[in-house]
Amino acid sequence: MARELWEPFTFPLDEFGELIAPFVRMELSKPLSPSPTDLIDWLNAEGLLELDWDFPDDGDLFAAGLSSSPVMQAIVLAVEDHFGVELTPADLTRVNVATPKTLAALIASKIP
């Protein structure tokens, strides 16, 4: 028998009761720390940098185009918007943003 459009629908997680569903939903709302590979994919998807698909986790982001102030500012704003963390001027050292690995570690350190 076909389900009528007006029939109430139970969300699958709600079937397990109040003990499981809120826990799962709570975990989904917490921002996740990016891996270096996730960060490379995200930088490409946002159009912030054009990195090769095989760009190494420890590759030089400055040689790849991060050397200009407008690009750095765009990345800072995008990181703050996407990951919900604030990067201060003190965070933006060459060491912290030199590679996808160090930038991912900086973002992870800022996520509560």
Phi, psi and omega in degrees: 000133183287144178284132176285146182297331183274353181292140178294147180239133179267126176298134186308322180290333180293338179298336183271000176095179185287346182284327184262313187303312180296326180297314181296316180295324179296317181295327181289337183276346180280130178295143181263146175286132181282145169280162177303321179293318176299321180294319177300313179298319181294316178301319177292314183297324179281350181075019182281322175217154174250098182252142177298155181298334180256023178302128184289152178302331180253022178288154184281108179292332179291320177292337181272359175123004181279005188284348181264149179298318179298322178293316179298317180296319178297319179294317179301313180296319179293321177297315180298319181289314186284316185261351177070029178239153179256125175260123181269164176305326179294334179285336190271055176272159179301324180295317184290332184242017184291324185223163174303326180295315181286326178292319177298320178295321177297313179300315180300323181291339182267344181280124184292000000 
